[in-house]
């Protein structure tokens, strides 16, 4: 009886998006009319009573100056990422839940030229791209009869027929990784996506596992070579113990070695301790030498001074 008011609220919210929740369908994951994400679960799956989570998204897209002011990254790191995006370098953004992957992807998408056609594919629409030529796709879950569902694999194949300059997959979490990989290796350069992982190396291990979900029998060494060929840069985002979000690695892919995708840090954040107030201390460090991707930037007419990679910026809050 104590849960009746919350259950009534859940049913009312879910009904706004044409969905229902009951014992036959006790879980609902949907997008509300204002763009917020809602997840609801009721008994018998929720043992202690109904649970409702609403994730709201602000209309404000974080700016570069705000990211620098929040010590998410340094100005030289941003200059490098801006150059990579402009030169159509494929970028994978990796991080844990709530680390700021989508926020980072939104921020980097600002540097996509206005004259390019971009197709976005998401399970739940979160991206806020600022370009004019953007086609937005969103997956559709199946109904109670398990019919009518449209997943990311179908949308990705549809996107390839629309002559996109770039494809942005909001989050890669299943067998669609194979289609995304094939798209990146067949001329769709400069694409971007996010993945849940704790490090750049773990990101490729997860992508390899996702490709294997497609059940096409590709050997691991072939998948690794395809991944190394498709993805050129990995941006690792982390939510630290003090609640701050920081880009802790910007890594370049240099092929495969020892049965794994070979990645080298161009920039990384080195933690040194905590203040008395619990704030994370550390410093942003550069690799000290220009990465191999500089050759690609040069072909696109973009030049960066070598001093960009001599970064040594302390963060003492």
C-alpha positions in Angstrom: 0.0 0.0 0.0 2.8 2.4 0.8 4.1 1.9 -2.8 0.8 2.7 -4.4 1.4 6.5 -4.9 4.8 5.9 -6.6 3.3 3.1 -8.8 0.6 5.5 -9.9 3.2 8.2 -10.8 5.3 5.6 -12.7 2.2 4.5 -14.7 1.3 8.1 -15.5 4.8 9.0 -16.7 5.2 5.9 -18.8 1.8 6.4 -20.4 3.0 9.8 -21.7 5.3 8.0 -24.2 2.8 5.4 -25.2 4.2 2.6 -23.1 2.8 0.5 -20.3 4.2 -1.1 -17.2 2.7 -4.1 -15.5 3.7 -7.6 -14.3 4.0 -8.8 -17.9 6.3 -5.8 -18.8 7.9 -4.8 -15.5 10.8 -2.8 -16.9 10.5 0.4 -19.1 13.4 2.4 -20.5 12.1 5.3 -22.6 12.5 9.0 -23.4 10.1 11.6 -22.2 8.6 14.4 -24.3 11.2 16.9 -22.9 14.1 14.6 -23.9 14.7 13.2 -20.4 15.5 9.5 -20.0 13.3 7.5 -17.7 13.8 4.0 -16.3 11.2 2.3 -14.2 11.1 -1.1 -12.7 8.3 -2.6 -10.5 7.7 -5.9 -8.6 8.2 -8.8 -9.0 11.6 -7.7 -10.3 12.0 -4.8 -7.8 11.9 -6.7 -4.5 11.6 -3.6 -2.2 8.9 -1.9 -4.3 8.8 0.3 -7.5 11.9 2.3 -8.5 11.9 5.3 -10.8 14.9 7.1 -12.2 14.7 10.2 -14.4 17.8 11.5 -16.1 17.4 15.1 -17.3 19.7 16.8 -19.8 20.4 20.5 -19.8 20.0 22.4 -23.0 23.4 24.0 -22.5 26.2 22.3 -24.4 29.4 22.8 -22.4 31.9 25.0 -24.1 35.7 24.6 -24.5 36.4 27.4 -22.1 34.2 25.7 -19.4 36.0 22.4 -19.9 39.4 24.1 -19.5 38.1 26.1 -16.5 36.9 22.9 -14.9 40.3 21.3 -15.4 38.7 18.6 -17.6 41.6 19.0 -19.9 44.2 21.6 -20.9 44.2 24.1 -23.7 46.9 22.2 -25.6 44.9 18.9 -25.2 41.9 20.7 -26.6 43.9 22.1 -29.6 45.1 18.6 -30.4 41.6 17.1 -30.2 40.1 19.9 -32.3 42.8 19.2 -35.0 42.0 15.5 -34.9 38.3 16.0 -35.4 38.8 18.6 -38.2 41.2 16.1 -39.9 38.5 13.4 -39.8 40.4 11.2 -37.4 38.2 8.5 -35.9 37.8 9.0 -32.2 36.5 6.6 -29.6 35.5 8.1 -26.2 35.8 5.6 -23.3 34.7 5.9 -19.7 32.5 4.6 -16.9 28.9 5.3 -16.2 28.4 9.0 -15.5 32.0 9.9 -16.4 31.0 12.5 -19.1 31.3 10.5 -22.3 28.3 12.1 -24.0 29.2 15.5 -22.7 32.7 15.1 -24.2 31.3 13.8 -27.5 29.0 16.8 -27.7 31.9 19.2 -27.1 34.1 17.6 -29.7 31.4 17.6 -32.3 31.6 21.4 -32.4 34.7 21.0 -34.5 33.0 19.1 -37.3 32.8 21.4 -40.3 29.3 22.8 -41.1 29.2 21.5 -44.6 29.4 17.8 -43.6 26.5 15.5 -43.4 26.4 13.8 -40.0 24.1 10.8 -39.0 23.7 10.1 -35.3 22.5 6.7 -34.0 21.4 6.3 -30.4 19.4 4.1 -28.1 18.0 7.2 -26.4 18.6 10.6 -27.9 21.1 12.5 -25.9 23.5 14.1 -28.4 23.2 17.8 -29.1 25.1 18.4 -32.2 25.3 22.0 -33.5 25.7 21.4 -37.2 23.0 22.0 -39.8 23.2 18.8 -41.7 22.4 16.3 -38.9 20.1 13.2 -39.4 19.1 11.7 -36.0 18.2 8.1 -35.6 16.9 6.5 -32.4 16.3 2.8 -31.8 12.9 1.4 -31.0 12.3 -1.5 -28.5 10.0 -4.4 -29.5 6.4 -4.4 -28.3 4.9 -7.0 -25.9 4.8 -9.5 -28.7 8.5 -9.0 -29.3 7.7 -7.4 -32.7 8.6 -4.1 -34.3 12.0 -3.6 -32.6 14.6 -1.6 -34.5 18.1 -1.9 -33.2 21.4 0.0 -33.8 22.6 -2.6 -36.4 19.6 -1.9 -38.6 19.9 1.9 -38.2 23.7 1.8 -38.9 23.1 -0.1 -42.2 20.4 2.4 -43.1 22.8 5.3 -42.4 25.3 3.9 -44.8 22.8 4.3 -47.6 22.5 8.0 -46.9 26.0 9.1 -48.0 27.1 10.4 -44.6 30.4 12.2 -44.1 30.4 11.0 -40.5 28.5 8.6 -38.4 28.2 9.1 -34.7 27.1 6.1 -32.6 26.0 7.4 -29.2 27.1 4.3 -27.4 28.4 1.0 -28.8 27.1 -1.8 -26.6 26.5 -4.9 -28.8 26.8 -6.6 -32.1 26.5 -3.3 -34.0 30.2 -2.8 -33.2 30.9 -5.0 -36.3 28.8 -2.7 -38.6 30.4 0.4 -37.1 33.8 -1.2 -37.6 33.0 -2.0 -41.3 31.7 1.5 -41.9 34.9 3.1 -40.5 37.0 0.9 -42.7 35.0 1.6 -45.9 35.4 5.3 -46.2 33.3 6.8 -43.4 36.3 8.6 -41.7 36.0 11.0 -38.8 33.3 8.9 -37.1 32.9 8.9 -33.3 31.4 6.7 -30.7 31.5 6.0 -26.9 32.0 2.8 -25.0 32.0 1.7 -21.4 35.6 0.9 -20.3 38.1 1.7 -17.7 41.1 2.3 -19.9 42.0 2.7 -23.6 43.2 -0.9 -23.7 40.0 -2.2 -22.0 38.0 -0.3 -24.6 39.4 -2.4 -27.4 38.9 -5.6 -25.4 35.2 -4.6 -25.0 34.8 -3.8 -28.7 36.4 -7.1 -29.7 33.9 -8.9 -27.4 31.0 -6.9 -29.0 32.1 -7.9 -32.5 32.2 -11.5 -31.5 28.5 -11.2 -30.5 27.7 -11.0 -34.2 28.5 -14.8 -34.5 30.3 -14.5 -37.8 33.4 -16.5 -36.7 36.1 -13.9 -37.3 39.4 -14.7 -35.6 40.5 -12.4 -32.8 43.7 -11.3 -34.6 41.6 -10.2 -37.6 39.2 -8.2 -35.4 42.1 -6.5 -33.6 43.7 -5.5 -36.9 40.4 -4.1 -38.1 40.0 -2.2 -34.8 43.5 -0.8 -35.1 42.8 0.3 -38.7 39.4 1.9 -37.9 40.0 3.7 -34.6 42.9 6.2 -34.5 42.4 8.0 -31.2 40.9 7.1 -27.8 39.8 9.7 -25.2 39.5 8.2 -21.7 37.1 10.1 -19.4 37.0 9.4 -15.7 34.8 10.6 -12.8 37.3 11.0 -9.9 36.5 10.4 -6.3 35.9 14.1 -5.6 33.2 14.1 -8.2 35.2 16.0 -10.9 35.3 14.7 -14.4 38.6 14.6 -16.2 40.1 13.4 -19.5 42.9 11.2 -18.1 44.2 9.7 -21.3 44.3 10.8 -25.0 45.9 7.8 -26.7 47.0 7.0 -30.2 46.4 3.6 -31.8 49.6 2.3 -33.5 48.5 -1.1 -34.8 48.7 -4.4 -32.9 51.4 -6.0 -30.8 51.5 -9.1 -28.5 48.0 -10.0 -29.4 46.5 -6.7 -28.4 45.7 -3.3 -30.0 48.8 -1.2 -29.4 48.0 2.2 -27.8 50.3 5.0 -26.7 49.4 8.0 -24.6 49.7 11.4 -26.2 48.5 13.1 -23.0 47.7 11.7 -19.6 46.7 12.8 -16.2 48.9 11.7 -13.3 47.3 11.8 -9.9 49.6 12.8 -7.0 47.2 12.9 -4.0 44.3 14.6 -2.3 43.9 17.9 -0.6 42.6 18.3 2.9 39.2 19.0 1.3 39.3 15.8 -0.7 40.1 17.4 -4.0 42.2 15.3 -6.4 45.6 16.7 -7.1 47.8 15.9 -10.1 49.2 17.1 -13.4 48.5 16.8 -17.1 51.5 15.5 -19.0 52.3 15.3 -22.6 54.3 12.5 -24.4 57.1 15.0 -25.3 57.1 14.2 -29.0 54.7 14.6 -31.9 52.5 11.5 -32.4 52.2 9.7 -35.7 48.8 11.2 -36.4 50.5 14.5 -37.1 51.2 13.2 -40.6 47.4 13.0 -41.1 47.0 16.5 -39.8 49.6 17.8 -42.2 47.8 16.3 -45.1 44.7 18.2 -44.1 46.6 21.4 -43.8 46.7 21.5 -40.0 49.9 22.2 -38.2 50.6 22.2 -34.4 53.9 23.3 -32.8 55.9 20.4 -31.2 55.7 22.3 -27.9 52.0 21.3 -27.6 53.2 17.8 -26.5 55.5 19.1 -23.8 52.6 19.6 -21.5 53.2 19.7 -17.7 50.3 21.5 -16.1 49.7 20.9 -12.3 46.1 20.8 -11.0 46.1 21.9 -7.3 42.6 22.9 -6.3 
